[in-house]
């Protein structure tokens, strides 16, 4: 804003710029890898199936009604896992379900919004995604702000919203985007072992193939 200063003789104009910073974290998005029974895992064999689960929580200083809508882009190494089935959304959050898997190693705009008039400030499971592990190595899933390059960044489908401030999207700076890691163990090549046996009272040795 601008202001004027005068000493009765001369008047001068000044300018002040205010940079308003977010006050603190309002929403947390957490990722978790589990087996098909919902047990948390940190290791899986190539060829086995598992779930990536996305949790959200209202972490504002005085949470009241909880998260109304949440979306995030998910990335991982496409050589270590691929989406292997349909998403399962929380039955209380069936509206606007999204998740584009057309790009290997990425889900664009994963999330949905609530059918209820109010939620809970506690953490809850929003969506589960089935995967199959491939290859071997350290598999890392990361989440970040959901941005669709084909639409404006203000597309309401990608807004993260709280029930008590539905008219105002939560700024990305006030969202904690989580990650999780998983070790994929590749198949072990068979190892030939030398063998020997008694043939007509003699010892015959069979050498292992190298």
N, C-alpha and C positions, 0 to 999 in steps of 0.2 A: 504494500500500500504506500501511498505518498502522504507527505505531511508538509506543512508550511511553518516556517519560523520567521518571526518578525520582531524587530527592535523598535518599531515605530517609524523607522526611516527607510530601511531596506527589508525586503522579504525574500527569503530563499526557500526553495523546495527540496525536500529529501525523499528518498525511497527506501523502504524497508521490505526485505523479502523474508517470509517465514516458511521454513521447511517443516511440515508436520510429519512426524514419524509415527508408525504404528506403536501402540502402547505395550503390546505383548501378544503372546500366542493365544489364539482363540480356538483353534481346531487342530487335532492331531490325526494324521492318517498313518496307520501302522500296518506293515506287511508281515505275514507269518506263513511258513511252509509246514504242512502237516501230511501225514499219511491219509489214506482214504477214510480212516476212522476218526480223524480229527486230532490225532496225537502229534505234537510238535516234533519235527525231525530236523537234523542238521546234516544227515548223510543219506544218500539213496543210490541204488545201483542203476546203471544204464539199462533202459528197457522197462523200468518200473514206473508206475503212475503215482502222482501225488497231487496235493491241492495247494494253490497259492490263495491265501485268504486276506482280504483287506478289511481292517477294522477302522472305525472312526470314533472320535470322542469330542465332546464339548469341553475344552480346557480353558475357557474364559475364567477370569478371576472369580466371578459369581455365577456359575452355570445354573440355568433354571430349566429350560425346556429342551435343550439338546440340539443336535444337528438335524436340519430338515433335508438338506441335499449335499452330496459330496461326489466329486469326480476327480480323477487323476490319470495321468499318462503313466504307464508301466513299461519299463525297459529291462531287458536281460540279454545274455549271449545266446543268439539263435542256434548256435552249434551245440548247445548243451541241453536244450529243452524246447518243446513246442506245445502249444495249446491243443488239448486232445478231448474236446467235448464242449458241451454247453455251459454257460455261466449259471450259477445259482444265486439269486438275489434274496435278500432278507424279505420275508413275506410282508413286513410292514413298510417296505420301501420298493414297491413294484413299479412305480411310475418313472417314465423317462429312462428305462434301462438302456445303457449304451456300452459299447466296447468294440472298437474296430480292430480286427486282427489281420488286416490285409498286408501290413508291413511285418516281415519276419523279425522276431525279437522285440516286438512292441505291441501294446494295446493302447489305442488312442481313446481317451475319454471314457475310462471305465468308471461306472457309477450309476446312481439312480436317486430318486427323491421319494419322500414319504407320502403315505396316504392318510396319515393321522393329523389331528389338530395340534398335537404336542408329542414330544418324544421323551427321551431320558438323557440327562447329562452324563450318564455312565457310558463307557466304551461299549460298542456293539459291533457285531459282524455285519458288514454291508453286502459283501459278495464273495463267492468262492469260484476259482477258476481251475479246472482240471488240466494237468500237464502230464507229459511223458518225458522222462529224462533220457538224454542221448549223450554219446561221447564220454569224456571224463574231464574233470577239472573243477574249479571253484565257480559255482553259479551264483550270480548276484542279481537280485531283483531290486530295482529302485523305483520310487514314485516321484512325480513332479507335477507341477501345474498342468492341467489339461488344456491344451490349445489345439484347435482344429484349424489347419492352414487354409481351409476352404471358406471359413466364415470369419466374421469380426471377433476379436478377442473378448468382446462383451457379450457374446452369444450366451443367453441365460441357461442353455442346457449344460454349460460347463461351470456355472457358478457354484461355489460352496456357500451354503446358507445356514443360518441359525434360526430356530423357530421364533425367537423373540425379536429378530431384526430381519424379517423376510424381505423387506424392501431394499436391503443393503447387502451386497455380496461381501463375503469375508476377503480382505486383501490377501494376495498370495504371501506377502511378507509376514502375515499372522497365522500361517498354516505350517505346521511341522510335517514335512513329507518324509516318511520312513523308508527303510530298506531292510532286506534280509538276505542271508547267504546260505548256500547249500552245497555240500561237496558231492559231486557225481562221480561214482566209482565205475570205471569202465570194465568191460569183460577181461578176465585174465586168460592169457593164452595158455593152452595145455602144455605141460612139460613132460617130455618122454623120459622114462626112468629105465636104466639098464636092468636087465633081468637075467637070471640064470636058472637052469634046471638040470636034473640028473637024467641022462639018456643012456641006457645000457651001462650003468655004473660009471658013466663019464660025465663030465661037467660041460655043458654047452652054454656059452654066454652070448646073449643077444645084446648088441650094442644099441644104445639109445640114438635116435636120429637127432642130428644137430639142427 
